[in-house]
């Protein structure tokens, strides 16, 4: 019989030679990936040494994630391994990005203990297209910054963008979810608008004294050093720090701007933007700003 010749293999012997189940080889054979080289007198499939090599190639391609249709196209010469591999790499990259987004969303859900509704919202925010993310930020900019008569601010806002990279880290996706929720909040927009109005020059007048707190990080650094030295905001040493920082400026205006920024959460917003961009932002200055506000209130009462 043909199936007893040493150079011819039955499907059972092919399975033994390759270490694969008979049912797998039968399926591959039915799909055309490993066709038999002939049939025995009893109608059983027969294979040869070349079939063994073909099985190994099919197994390799399948382990790399290629579908059986693609495997058959490669084996029939309708495409090349390189061509299929290139397309598969692109598909894997897309899948990896999607998995990173899923991981980031689930991580955020776990940290927050989110409800089903919150989870669904975060997932939608995380999977927005670049154009949809831009629209959210543009609407936010229009509501918060439109009409403020400050050429420097207008230039800054024109160039201002918040974009996730094509391959964001889980930390960036997590920051984007939080930022998107924040900038879509009408209360946050209103508070930030109030703060911006306090920091925008009135035509024909100089820059409001409180604006310098938010754009000059040396003020925050000075307060950090003072706090580290144990200076209380209500003490005489704090009053000297205020004189050094603000001189004869209207401290009531400085305090109004400072309180508005703290209430708006401007520092948290700044750090979220930096995280989305993947930048190393300066340390959280919330405690320094609150110390400064306490010092200004104490000075106003003396």
C-alpha positions, 0 to 999 in steps of 0.5 A: 500500500502507498501509505506504508511506503517510508517516503509517504506519510498518513495524516497520523504519521504527519501528526506524529512527525510534527507534534500537531494534533490530527484535527489541526492538520485536517483543518489546515488540509481542508483549507488548502494550507497543507494539501495532501500529495495524494490518496491511498487506495482506501481514500486516506490523505497522503503527505510527503517530506515536503509536507512536513516542511510546509506544516512547519512554515504554516505553524510559524506563520500562525504563531506570528498571528497571521490568519489562515487566509494570509498563510494560504496566500503566501504559500500560493505565491499570491503575496510575500511573507514580507508583504503580509508581515508589514500589514500585520505589523501595522495591525498589531501596532493599532491593536497595541495602541487600543490595548494601551487605551483600554489599560489606561481606562481600566486603571483609572476606573480601578483608582476612582472606583467608577460607576458603569456610567462613568466608565462608559464616559471615560472610555468614550473620551479616551477613544476620541479621534484627534479631530474630536479632541481638538474640538473639545479644546477649541470649544473650551478656549473659545468660552474661557479666552474669547474677547480678552483684550490682551495681545500676548494672551491671544498669541499664546492661545492661538499657538496653544494645543493639547494633543495626544501622540499617536502612541500615548502612554497609559499615563498620558491617556489617564491625564487626557481623560481627566483633562477632558472631563475638566474642560467640559465642566461648565463650572470649571470654565466659568471659574477659569474665565473669572480668573483670566479676567482678573489677570487681563490688562484693562486697555490703557492700563498696566498688567494686573499685579496678581497676574505675575504669580501665575507666570513667574515661577520664581515667586513660587520658588521663593515661597517654597524656600520660605516654607521649607525654612518654617516661616509661618504665613501669619508672622512678621517674616512672611510680611517681609517676603510679601514686600520683597515679592510685591513691593507697593503693588495693590495687594488686594488685587494680588489676593483676588487673583490668587484666590480666583486661581486657587478656586479655579484649580489653575495649578491642577489644570496646568499639570494635567496639560503637561502630563497629556503632552508628556512633559516634565512639569514643574512641581505642584505649587498648590501648597505654596500658593495657599501659603501666599494667600494666607500671608496676604490675608494676614497682612491685610488684617494688620 
